[in-house]
């Protein structure tokens, strides 16, 4: 079978620039806006998705929420402290894959 993967990053209400280097993406977000990262994996069976920030499991709070069983990471009222490396890891019985995105906050 073919191994296909896609990674989509979207941001609402603020400008966004994306640069892709290998499997690491770089995103520039504007302080005060909302950032939505999507870990889009169409694997069968459906994967278990985990989000990490700076190498540690992401802790959800009032501003950072994982939606749709891990497919989306929503960060509201983005601030300088939200910058850093985010990664999502999708795992199923056939293996796992991870993707990284470096977020820079300007504001």
MOPAC internal coordinates of N, CA, C and O (Angstrom, degrees):
PM7 1SCF
backbone

  N    0.0000 0     0.00 0     0.00 0    0    0    0
  C    1.4578 1     0.00 0     0.00 0    1    0    0
  C    1.5078 1   111.60 1     0.00 0    2    1    0
  O    1.2310 1   121.10 1   -13.43 1    3    2    1
  N    1.3025 1   115.51 1   166.57 1    3    2    1
  C    1.4541 1   120.50 1  -179.92 1    5    3    2
  C    1.5151 1   110.40 1   -93.69 1    6    5    3
  O    1.2310 1   121.25 1   -36.33 1    7    6    5
  N    1.3291 1   115.21 1   143.67 1    7    6    5
  C    1.4548 1   121.07 1   177.53 1    9    7    6
  C    1.5159 1   107.66 1  -102.74 1   10    9    7
  O    1.2310 1   120.64 1   -77.38 1   11   10    9
  N    1.3150 1   116.38 1   102.62 1   11   10    9
  C    1.4588 1   119.16 1   179.90 1   13   11   10
  C    1.5141 1   108.46 1  -115.01 1   14   13   11
  O    1.2310 1   121.02 1   -37.80 1   15   14   13
  N    1.3128 1   115.66 1   142.20 1   15   14   13
  C    1.4507 1   119.47 1   178.45 1   17   15   14
  C    1.5193 1   108.32 1  -142.55 1   18   17   15
  O    1.2310 1   121.51 1   -32.17 1   19   18   17
  N    1.3129 1   114.72 1   147.83 1   19   18   17
  C    1.4591 1   118.95 1   176.99 1   21   19   18
  C    1.5075 1   108.13 1  -137.44 1   22   21   19
  O    1.2310 1   120.79 1   -30.98 1   23   22   21
  N    1.2990 1   116.10 1   149.02 1   23   22   21
  C    1.4579 1   121.10 1  -179.29 1   25   23   22
  C    1.5082 1   106.82 1  -136.23 1   26   25   23
  O    1.2310 1   121.15 1   -59.64 1   27   26   25
  N    1.3187 1   115.41 1   120.36 1   27   26   25
  C    1.4550 1   119.44 1  -176.96 1   29   27   26
  C    1.5213 1   109.33 1  -116.82 1   30   29   27
  O    1.2310 1   120.89 1   -41.13 1   31   30   29
  N    1.2920 1   115.90 1   138.87 1   31   30   29
  C    1.4503 1   120.85 1   177.20 1   33   31   30
  C    1.5130 1   106.98 1  -125.15 1   34   33   31
  O    1.2310 1   120.80 1   -51.43 1   35   34   33
  N    1.3177 1   116.07 1   128.57 1   35   34   33
  C    1.4547 1   118.26 1   177.40 1   37   35   34
  C    1.5121 1   108.88 1  -132.79 1   38   37   35
  O    1.2310 1   120.97 1   -26.80 1   39   38   37
  N    1.2832 1   115.75 1   153.20 1   39   38   37
  C    1.4566 1   121.07 1   178.20 1   41   39   38
  C    1.5102 1   106.57 1  -136.88 1   42   41   39
  O    1.2310 1   120.69 1   -38.13 1   43   42   41
  N    1.3125 1   116.29 1   141.87 1   43   42   41
  C    1.4505 1   119.60 1  -176.57 1   45   43   42
  C    1.5214 1   110.21 1  -111.79 1   46   45   43
  O    1.2310 1   120.89 1   -48.42 1   47   46   45
  N    1.3040 1   115.90 1   131.58 1   47   46   45
  C    1.4474 1   121.44 1   171.25 1   49   47   46
  C    1.5116 1   116.03 1    85.56 1   50   49   47
  O    1.2310 1   119.98 1   174.06 1   51   50   49
  N    1.3304 1   117.65 1    -5.94 1   51   50   49
  C    1.4568 1   119.35 1  -179.76 1   53   51   50
  C    1.5203 1   109.75 1  -140.76 1   54   53   51
  O    1.2310 1   119.80 1   -22.97 1   55   54   53
  N    1.3120 1   117.99 1   157.03 1   55   54   53
  C    1.4687 1   120.46 1   179.45 1   57   55   54
  C    1.5216 1   110.85 1   -63.84 1   58   57   55
  O    1.2310 1   120.87 1   -25.18 1   59   58   57
  N    1.3102 1   115.95 1   154.82 1   59   58   57
  C    1.4554 1   121.18 1  -178.15 1   61   59   58
  C    1.5224 1   109.62 1  -143.20 1   62   61   59
  O    1.2310 1   121.00 1   -43.04 1   63   62   61
  N    1.3174 1   115.69 1   136.96 1   63   62   61
  C    1.4596 1   118.94 1   172.13 1   65   63   62
  C    1.5159 1   107.67 1  -127.14 1   66   65   63
  O    1.2310 1   120.81 1   -41.59 1   67   66   65
  N    1.3104 1   116.05 1   138.41 1   67   66   65
  C    1.4609 1   121.42 1  -177.87 1   69   67   66
  C    1.5235 1   108.75 1  -126.16 1   70   69   67
  O    1.2310 1   121.12 1   -47.64 1   71   70   69
  N    1.3235 1   115.46 1   132.36 1   71   70   69
  C    1.4577 1   120.48 1   172.88 1   73   71   70
  C    1.5177 1   106.82 1  -124.90 1   74   73   71
  O    1.2310 1   120.23 1   -48.77 1   75   74   73
  N    1.3117 1   117.16 1   131.23 1   75   74   73
  C    1.4533 1   121.06 1  -177.99 1   77   75   74
  C    1.5181 1   109.74 1  -106.94 1   78   77   75
  O    1.2310 1   120.70 1   -54.34 1   79   78   77
  N    1.3280 1   116.27 1   125.66 1   79   78   77
  C    1.4597 1   121.55 1   175.97 1   81   79   78
  C    1.5151 1   106.37 1  -127.55 1   82   81   79
  O    1.2310 1   120.52 1   -75.44 1   83   82   81
  N    1.3240 1   116.62 1   104.56 1   83   82   81
  C    1.4560 1   119.80 1  -175.10 1   85   83   82
  C    1.5185 1   109.14 1    62.61 1   86   85   83
  O    1.2310 1   120.61 1    56.32 1   87   86   85
  N    1.3306 1   116.43 1  -123.68 1   87   86   85
  C    1.4517 1   119.59 1   178.35 1   89   87   86
  C    1.5194 1   111.47 1  -106.26 1   90   89   87
  O    1.2310 1   120.34 1  -167.93 1   91   90   89
  N    1.3345 1   116.96 1    12.07 1   91   90   89
  C    1.4558 1   119.54 1   175.94 1   93   91   90
  C    1.5217 1   108.45 1  -106.46 1   94   93   91
  O    1.2310 1   120.68 1   -53.33 1   95   94   93
  N    1.3031 1   116.30 1   126.67 1   95   94   93
  C    1.4532 1   121.47 1  -179.96 1   97   95   94
  C    1.5181 1   109.00 1  -104.30 1   98   97   95
  O    1.2310 1   121.16 1   -31.30 1   99   98   97
  N    1.3215 1   115.39 1   148.70 1   99   98   97
  C    1.4545 1   120.35 1   177.20 1  101   99   98
  C    1.5246 1   108.27 1  -117.23 1  102  101   99
  O    1.2310 1   121.06 1   -52.05 1  103  102  101
  N    1.3211 1   115.58 1   127.95 1  103  102  101
  C    1.4562 1   121.32 1  -177.33 1  105  103  102
  C    1.5180 1   109.25 1  -124.92 1  106  105  103
  O    1.2310 1   121.09 1   -44.41 1  107  106  105
  N    1.3220 1   115.51 1   135.59 1  107  106  105
  C    1.4530 1   120.58 1   174.23 1  109  107  106
  C    1.5215 1   108.09 1  -107.88 1  110  109  107
  O    1.2310 1   120.72 1   -58.80 1  111  110  109
  N    1.3201 1   116.22 1   121.20 1  111  110  109
  C    1.4609 1   121.32 1   179.59 1  113  111  110
  C    1.5277 1   108.64 1  -112.92 1  114  113  111
  O    1.2310 1   121.05 1   -23.97 1  115  114  113
  N    1.3129 1   115.60 1   156.03 1  115  114  113
  C    1.4571 1   121.54 1   179.42 1  117  115  114
  C    1.5190 1   109.27 1  -101.54 1  118  117  115
  O    1.2310 1   120.55 1   -49.27 1  119  118  117
  N    1.3267 1   116.56 1   130.73 1  119  118  117
  C    1.4598 1   121.59 1  -178.66 1  121  119  118
  C    1.5271 1   110.24 1   -54.91 1  122  121  119
  O    1.2310 1   121.19 1   -41.98 1  123  122  121
  N    1.3190 1   115.33 1   138.02 1  123  122  121
  C    1.4584 1   121.44 1   178.69 1  125  123  122
  C    1.5122 1   114.08 1    92.39 1  126  125  123
  O    1.2310 1   120.16 1   167.00 1  127  126  125
  N    1.3245 1   117.29 1   -13.00 1  127  126  125
  C    1.4607 1   120.94 1  -179.28 1  129  127  126
  C    1.5169 1   111.30 1   -89.38 1  130  129  127
  O    1.2310 1   121.09 1     8.96 1  131  130  129
  N    1.3204 1   115.53 1  -171.04 1  131  130  129
  C    1.4550 1   122.02 1   178.36 1  133  131  130
  C    1.5190 1   108.90 1  -116.36 1  134  133  131
  O    1.2310 1   120.75 1   -43.91 1  135  134  133
  N    1.3101 1   116.17 1   136.09 1  135  134  133
  C    1.4571 1   121.71 1   179.59 1  137  135  134
  C    1.5210 1   108.32 1  -118.25 1  138  137  135
  O    1.2310 1   120.97 1   -49.42 1  139  138  137
  N    1.3407 1   115.75 1   130.58 1  139  138  137
  C    1.4614 1   119.95 1   175.56 1  141  139  138
  C    1.5246 1   107.83 1  -123.29 1  142  141  139
  O    1.2310 1   120.89 1   -59.83 1  143  142  141
  N    1.3197 1   115.91 1   120.17 1  143  142  141
  C    1.4560 1   121.26 1   176.31 1  145  143  142
  C    1.5207 1   107.21 1  -104.68 1  146  145  143
  O    1.2310 1   120.95 1   -42.41 1  147  146  145
  N    1.3281 1   115.78 1   137.59 1  147  146  145
  C    1.4658 1   120.22 1  -178.86 1  149  147  146
  C    1.5148 1   109.78 1  -118.07 1  150  149  147
  O    1.2310 1   121.25 1   -51.98 1  151  150  149
  N    1.3094 1   115.22 1   128.02 1  151  150  149
  C    1.4586 1   121.23 1   174.52 1  153  151  150
  C    1.5178 1   105.89 1  -104.47 1  154  153  151
  O    1.2310 1   120.65 1   -87.81 1  155  154  153
  N    1.3117 1   116.37 1    92.19 1  155  154  153
  C    1.4573 1   121.37 1  -172.60 1  157  155  154
  C    1.5206 1   109.96 1   -94.72 1  158  157  155
  O    1.2310 1   120.72 1   -74.72 1  159  158  157
  N    1.3032 1   116.24 1   105.28 1  159  158  157
  C    1.4644 1   121.45 1   178.28 1  161  159  158
  C    1.5194 1   108.54 1  -122.97 1  162  161  159
  O    1.2310 1   120.75 1   -57.65 1  163  162  161
  N    1.3259 1   116.17 1   122.35 1  163  162  161
  C    1.4579 1   120.92 1  -178.66 1  165  163  162
  C    1.5268 1   111.36 1  -101.70 1  166  165  163
  O    1.2310 1   120.70 1  -148.21 1  167  166  165
  N    1.3273 1   116.27 1    31.79 1  167  166  165
  C    1.4621 1   120.47 1  -176.15 1  169  167  166
  C    1.5207 1   111.52 1   -71.00 1  170  169  167
  O    1.2310 1   121.80 1   -25.72 1  171  170  169
  N    1.3373 1   114.17 1   154.28 1  171  170  169
  C    1.4597 1   121.26 1   174.15 1  173  171  170
  C    1.5286 1   106.75 1  -126.45 1  174  173  171
  O    1.2310 1   119.43 1   -55.31 1  175  174  173
  N    1.3340 1   118.70 1   124.69 1  175  174  173
  C    1.4732 1   127.08 1    -1.36 1  177  175  174
  C    1.5274 1   112.23 1   -68.61 1  178  177  175
  O    1.2310 1   120.22 1   -20.28 1  179  178  177
  N    1.3389 1   117.18 1   159.72 1  179  178  177
  C    1.4634 1   120.58 1  -177.82 1  181  179  178
  C    1.5265 1   110.54 1   -55.40 1  182  181  179
  O    1.2310 1   120.12 1   -43.68 1  183  182  181
  N    1.3144 1   117.38 1   136.32 1  183  182  181
  C    1.4592 1   120.36 1  -175.23 1  185  183  182
  C    1.5248 1   113.15 1   -82.43 1  186  185  183
  O    1.2310 1   122.04 1   -18.81 1  187  186  185
  N    1.3256 1   113.70 1   161.19 1  187  186  185
  C    1.4663 1   121.57 1   168.60 1  189  187  186
  C    1.5241 1   105.77 1   -90.35 1  190  189  187
  O    1.2310 1   120.09 1   -52.62 1  191  190  189
  N    1.3176 1   117.44 1   127.38 1  191  190  189
  C    1.4667 1   120.86 1  -174.79 1  193  191  190
  C    1.5207 1   110.37 1  -112.50 1  194  193  191
  O    1.2310 1   121.22 1   -49.20 1  195  194  193
  N    1.3273 1   115.26 1   130.80 1  195  194  193
  C    1.4610 1   121.50 1   176.95 1  197  195  194
  C    1.5183 1   108.95 1  -121.74 1  198  197  195
  O    1.2310 1   120.63 1   -39.16 1  199  198  197
  N    1.3224 1   116.40 1   140.84 1  199  198  197
  C    1.4618 1   122.01 1   176.23 1  201  199  198
  C    1.5264 1   110.12 1  -106.80 1  202  201  199
  O    1.2310 1   121.28 1   -39.49 1  203  202  201
  N    1.3301 1   115.15 1   140.51 1  203  202  201
  C    1.4601 1   121.09 1   176.68 1  205  203  202
  C    1.5206 1   109.28 1  -127.55 1  206  205  203
  O    1.2310 1   120.99 1   -27.36 1  207  206  205
  N    1.3075 1   115.71 1   152.64 1  207  206  205
  C    1.4689 1   122.12 1   174.90 1  209  207  206
  C    1.5139 1   107.13 1  -131.63 1  210  209  207
  O    1.2310 1   121.10 1   -55.72 1  211  210  209
  N    1.3339 1   115.50 1   124.28 1  211  210  209
  C    1.4671 1   121.60 1  -179.10 1  213  211  210
  C    1.5375 1   110.80 1    53.04 1  214  213  211
  O    1.2310 1   120.84 1  -142.99 1  215  214  213
  N    1.3354 1   116.00 1    37.01 1  215  214  213
  C    1.4577 1   120.68 1   173.62 1  217  215  214
  C    1.5162 1   115.98 1    85.78 1  218  217  215
  O    1.2310 1   119.84 1   175.29 1  219  218  217
  N    1.3275 1   117.91 1    -4.71 1  219  218  217
  C    1.4645 1   121.21 1  -179.96 1  221  219  218
  C    1.5253 1   109.66 1  -115.30 1  222  221  219
  O    1.2310 1   120.11 1   -28.10 1  223  222  221
  N    1.3326 1   117.39 1   151.90 1  223  222  221
  C    1.4689 1   119.47 1   177.87 1  225  223  222
  C    1.5256 1   110.63 1   -54.16 1  226  225  223
  O    1.2310 1   121.27 1   -45.53 1  227  226  225
  N    1.3110 1   115.18 1   134.47 1  227  226  225
  C    1.4654 1   120.13 1  -178.18 1  229  227  226
  C    1.5200 1   110.30 1   -69.51 1  230  229  227
  O    1.2310 1   120.88 1   -47.74 1  231  230  229
  N    1.3183 1   115.92 1   132.26 1  231  230  229
  C    1.4627 1   120.65 1   176.06 1  233  231  230
  C    1.5230 1   108.14 1   -97.80 1  234  233  231
  O    1.2310 1   121.35 1   -56.85 1  235  234  233
  N    1.3046 1   115.03 1   123.15 1  235  234  233
  C    1.4650 1   119.18 1   178.38 1  237  235  234
  C    1.5219 1   109.58 1   -76.34 1  238  237  235
  O    1.2310 1   121.14 1   -33.39 1  239  238  237
  N    1.3293 1   115.43 1   146.61 1  239  238  237
  C    1.4544 1   120.57 1   175.55 1  241  239  238
  C    1.5218 1   108.27 1  -147.94 1  242  241  239
  O    1.2310 1   120.24 1    18.25 1  243  242  241
  N    1.3106 1   117.15 1  -161.75 1  243  242  241
  C    1.4658 1   120.17 1  -175.98 1  245  243  242
  C    1.5269 1   111.64 1   -64.23 1  246  245  243
  O    1.2310 1   120.02 1   152.95 1  247  246  245
  N    1.3242 1   117.58 1   -27.05 1  247  246  245
  C    1.4659 1   120.37 1  -177.35 1  249  247  246
  C    1.5190 1   113.63 1  -103.50 1  250  249  247
  O    1.2310 1   119.89 1   153.28 1  251  250  249
  N    1.3142 1   117.81 1   -26.72 1  251  250  249
  C    1.4643 1   121.23 1  -177.37 1  253  251  250
  C    1.5225 1   109.21 1  -111.54 1  254  253  251
  O    1.2310 1   121.34 1   -65.44 1  255  254  253
  N    1.3416 1   115.04 1   114.56 1  255  254  253
  C    1.4580 1   120.03 1  -177.49 1  257  255  254
  C    1.5192 1   110.84 1  -130.69 1  258  257  255
  O    1.2310 1   121.24 1   -38.34 1  259  258  257
  N    1.3142 1   115.24 1   141.66 1  259  258  257
  C    1.4625 1   122.01 1   175.00 1  261  259  258
  C    1.5204 1   106.57 1   -99.28 1  262  261  259
  O    1.2310 1   120.88 1   -53.91 1  263  262  261
  N    1.3371 1   115.92 1   126.09 1  263  262  261
  C    1.4554 1   122.14 1  -174.37 1  265  263  262
  C    1.5263 1   111.25 1  -118.54 1  266  265  263
  O    1.2310 1   121.13 1   -17.56 1  267  266  265
  N    1.3272 1   115.45 1   162.44 1  267  266  265
  C    1.4751 1   122.93 1   173.88 1  269  267  266
  C    1.5306 1   111.70 1    53.14 1  270  269  267
  O    1.2310 1   120.98 1  -129.89 1  271  270  269
  N    1.3309 1   115.73 1    50.11 1  271  270  269
  C    1.4717 1   121.99 1   176.90 1  273  271  270
  C    1.5230 1   112.32 1    57.57 1  274  273  271
  O    1.2310 1   120.84 1  -146.04 1  275  274  273
  N    1.3273 1   116.01 1    33.96 1  275  274  273
  C    1.4564 1   120.27 1   175.13 1  277  275  274
  C    1.5109 1   115.22 1   101.56 1  278  277  275
  O    1.2310 1   120.47 1   169.66 1  279  278  277
  N    1.3149 1   116.71 1   -10.34 1  279  278  277
  C    1.4581 1   118.06 1  -175.46 1  281  279  278
  C    1.5366 1   112.75 1   -66.19 1  282  281  279
  O    1.2310 1   120.62 1   146.20 1  283  282  281
  N    1.3322 1   116.42 1   -33.80 1  283  282  281
  C    1.4588 1   119.83 1  -178.27 1  285  283  282
  C    1.5198 1   111.35 1  -120.28 1  286  285  283
  O    1.2310 1   121.13 1   -35.71 1  287  286  285
  N    1.3229 1   115.44 1   144.29 1  287  286  285
  C    1.4549 1   122.33 1   169.29 1  289  287  286
  C    1.5209 1   106.75 1  -117.54 1  290  289  287
  O    1.2310 1   120.82 1   -60.36 1  291  290  289
  N    1.3266 1   116.04 1   119.64 1  291  290  289
  C    1.4667 1   121.26 1  -178.43 1  293  291  290
  C    1.5221 1   108.69 1  -108.73 1  294  293  291
  O    1.2310 1   121.06 1   -52.62 1  295  294  293
  N    1.3415 1   115.59 1   127.38 1  295  294  293
  C    1.4652 1   120.92 1   175.16 1  297  295  294
  C    1.5164 1   107.13 1  -120.77 1  298  297  295
  O    1.2310 1   120.62 1   -61.71 1  299  298  297
  N    1.3167 1   116.42 1   118.29 1  299  298  297
  C    1.4565 1   120.90 1  -179.87 1  301  299  298
  C    1.5197 1   109.54 1  -100.87 1  302  301  299
  O    1.2310 1   121.06 1   -26.70 1  303  302  301
  N    1.3405 1   115.57 1   153.30 1  303  302  301
  C    1.4683 1   121.66 1   178.92 1  305  303  302
  C    1.5199 1   109.90 1    49.68 1  306  305  303
  O    1.2310 1   121.35 1  -122.10 1  307  306  305
  N    1.3369 1   115.02 1    57.90 1  307  306  305
  C    1.4596 1   121.74 1  -176.59 1  309  307  306
  C    1.5330 1   110.16 1   -56.61 1  310  309  307
  O    1.2310 1   121.16 1   -44.66 1  311  310  309
  N    1.3222 1   115.39 1   135.34 1  311  310  309
  C    1.4574 1   120.81 1   177.60 1  313  311  310
  C    1.5127 1   110.47 1  -129.51 1  314  313  311
  O    1.2310 1   120.36 1    -8.54 1  315  314  313
  N    1.3171 1   116.92 1   171.46 1  315  314  313
  C    1.4619 1   121.46 1  -177.84 1  317  315  314
  C    1.5314 1   111.68 1   -55.70 1  318  317  315
  O    1.2310 1   120.40 1   145.57 1  319  318  317
  N    1.3337 1   116.84 1   -34.43 1  319  318  317
  C    1.4646 1   120.73 1  -177.92 1  321  319  318
  C    1.5251 1   112.41 1   -69.03 1  322  321  319
  O    1.2310 1   119.88 1   167.40 1  323  322  321
  N    1.3417 1   117.83 1   -12.60 1  323  322  321
  C    1.4612 1   120.96 1   179.66 1  325  323  322
  C    1.5189 1   112.53 1   -84.28 1  326  325  323
  O    1.2310 1   120.24 1   172.55 1  327  326  325
  N    1.3201 1   117.15 1    -7.45 1  327  326  325
  C    1.4571 1   119.88 1   179.39 1  329  327  326
  C    1.5177 1   111.19 1   -67.44 1  330  329  327
  O    1.2310 1   120.68 1   -19.40 1  331  330  329
  N    1.3151 1   116.31 1   160.60 1  331  330  329
  C    1.4587 1   120.90 1   178.12 1  333  331  330
  C    1.5069 1   110.92 1   132.63 1  334  333  331
  O    1.2310 1   121.10 1    10.46 1  335  334  333
  N    1.3250 1   115.50 1  -169.54 1  335  334  333
  C    1.4573 1   120.45 1  -176.84 1  337  335  334
  C    1.5232 1   111.23 1   -95.98 1  338  337  335
  O    1.2310 1   121.38 1   -57.97 1  339  338  337
  N    1.3131 1   114.97 1   122.03 1  339  338  337
  C    1.4589 1   121.78 1   174.73 1  341  339  338
  C    1.5239 1   107.40 1  -106.21 1  342  341  339
  O    1.2310 1   120.70 1   -33.68 1  343  342  341
  N    1.3113 1   116.27 1   146.32 1  343  342  341
  C    1.4628 1   119.27 1   176.09 1  345  343  342
  C    1.5157 1   109.18 1  -143.27 1  346  345  343
  O    1.2310 1   121.48 1   -31.38 1  347  346  345
  N    1.3166 1   114.78 1   148.62 1  347  346  345
  C    1.4585 1   119.19 1   172.72 1  349  347  346
  C    1.5198 1   107.16 1  -121.19 1  350  349  347
  O    1.2310 1   121.66 1   -38.64 1  351  350  349
  N    1.3300 1   114.44 1   141.36 1  351  350  349
  C    1.4540 1   120.61 1   179.64 1  353  351  350
  C    1.5147 1   108.31 1  -124.29 1  354  353  351
  O    1.2310 1   121.45 1   -57.14 1  355  354  353
  N    1.3071 1   114.84 1   122.86 1  355  354  353
  C    1.4651 1   120.77 1   179.85 1  357  355  354
  C    1.5261 1   108.05 1  -108.05 1  358  357  355
  O    1.2310 1   120.86 1   -54.15 1  359  358  357
  N    1.3245 1   115.95 1   125.85 1  359  358  357
  C    1.4647 1   121.34 1  -176.16 1  361  359  358
  C    1.5215 1   110.19 1  -128.46 1  362  361  359
  O    1.2310 1   120.74 1   -46.29 1  363  362  361
  N    1.3453 1   116.20 1   133.71 1  363  362  361
  C    1.4616 1   119.93 1   169.34 1  365  363  362
  C    1.5246 1   108.32 1  -141.62 1  366  365  363
  O    1.2310 1   120.23 1     8.01 1  367  366  365
  N    1.3179 1   117.17 1  -171.99 1  367  366  365
  C    1.4606 1   120.84 1  -174.16 1  369  367  366
  C    1.5343 1   112.72 1   -62.22 1  370  369  367
  O    1.2310 1   120.40 1   160.16 1  371  370  369
  N    1.3159 1   116.84 1   -19.84 1  371  370  369
  C    1.4618 1   120.53 1  -175.99 1  373  371  370
  C    1.5260 1   112.97 1   -94.05 1  374  373  371
  O    1.2310 1   120.17 1   174.26 1  375  374  373
  N    1.3322 1   117.28 1    -5.74 1  375  374  373
  C    1.4615 1   119.01 1  -179.89 1  377  375  374
  C    1.5129 1   111.13 1   142.13 1  378  377  375
  O    1.2310 1   121.22 1    17.15 1  379  378  377
  N    1.3173 1   115.27 1  -162.85 1  379  378  377
  C    1.4594 1   118.57 1   179.50 1  381  379  378
  C    1.5176 1   110.34 1  -146.80 1  382  381  379
  O    1.2310 1   121.11 1   -20.33 1  383  382  381
  N    1.2995 1   115.47 1   159.67 1  383  382  381
  C    1.4549 1   121.78 1   176.84 1  385  383  382
  C    1.5172 1   107.82 1  -143.43 1  386  385  383
  O    1.2310 1   120.59 1   -31.41 1  387  386  385
  N    1.3143 1   116.48 1   148.59 1  387  386  385
  C    1.4566 1   118.80 1   178.49 1  389  387  386
  C    1.5232 1   109.32 1  -134.46 1  390  389  387
  O    1.2310 1   121.57 1   -30.35 1  391  390  389
  N    1.3051 1   114.60 1   149.65 1  391  390  389
  C    1.4522 1   121.83 1   179.17 1  393  391  390
  C    1.5127 1   108.36 1  -132.25 1  394  393  391
  O    1.2310 1   121.06 1   -35.15 1  395  394  393
  N    1.3381 1   115.59 1   144.85 1  395  394  393
  C    1.4571 1   120.44 1  -177.17 1  397  395  394
  C    1.5099 1   111.47 1  -120.51 1  398  397  395
  O    1.2310 1   121.27 1   -32.21 1  399  398  397
  N    1.3136 1   115.17 1   147.79 1  399  398  397
  C    1.4664 1   120.74 1   175.77 1  401  399  398
  C    1.5241 1   108.15 1  -138.35 1  402  401  399
  O    1.2310 1   121.03 1   -51.42 1  403  402  401
  N    1.3193 1   115.64 1   128.58 1  403  402  401
  C    1.4560 1   121.64 1   177.86 1  405  403  402
  C    1.5152 1   108.11 1   -95.05 1  406  405  403
  O    1.2310 1   120.32 1   -59.88 1  407  406  405
  N    1.3230 1   116.99 1   120.12 1  407  406  405
  C    1.4543 1   121.78 1  -177.64 1  409  407  406
  C    1.5218 1   109.64 1  -105.16 1  410  409  407
  O    1.2310 1   121.32 1   -52.80 1  411  410  409
  N    1.3250 1   115.09 1   127.20 1  411  410  409
  C    1.4521 1   121.60 1   174.27 1  413  411  410
  C    1.5148 1   107.38 1  -115.26 1  414  413  411
  O    1.2310 1   120.73 1   -44.81 1  415  414  413
  N    1.3261 1   116.21 1   135.19 1  415  414  413
  C    1.4550 1   120.95 1  -179.13 1  417  415  414
  C    1.5106 1   109.19 1  -109.39 1  418  417  415
  O    1.2310 1   121.07 1   -53.77 1  419  418  417
  N    1.3283 1   115.56 1   126.23 1  419  418  417
  C    1.4554 1   121.70 1   177.08 1  421  419  418
  C    1.5174 1   108.02 1  -115.45 1  422  421  419
  O    1.2310 1   120.39 1   -38.20 1  423  422  421
  N    1.2923 1   116.87 1   141.80 1  423  422  421
  C    1.4397 1   113.17 1   179.35 1  425  423  422
  C    1.4931 1   113.44 1  -174.48 1  426  425  423
  O    1.2310 1   120.10 1   180.00 1  427  426  425

